[in-house]
Amino acid sequence: MALTEYESGSQTTSGTTEHFLGTDNDGTDGVFWLVIDLNDMVDGDVLEIRMYEKARSADTVRGFKKWIIRDSQPTDELLWVSPSIPFLHNRRFSVKATAGTITLPWSTRKV
């Protein structure tokens, strides 16, 4: 199986709006990673990264993992990479800046 960049983009986030990254519910299953460039974060910024999935195909999409990242990041840790997650029913990735305004280049990778 080959590793590919599945989707990519850039998202600016501020306030309390949750922004979903990429295509939700497009029917593509697989093992995915989310990669986010945190270079734009400064001291005082707070970023929430969330992942969503369904337990069964007919179920409701639910959050299953959330990370909170604060302040500027060390120069040798500017890329944030999620663990590998097998998605079967409906993957969703989101970001929300609860403090500050942050521009986030991102990509999803798939096996």
Buried (B, 14 or more C-beta within 10 A) or exposed (E): EEEEEBBEEEBEBBEEEEBEBBEEEEEEEBEBBBBBBBBBBEEEBBBBBBBBBBEEEEEEBEEEEEEEBBEBBEEEEBEBEBEEBEBEBBBBBBBBBBBBEBBBBBBBBBE
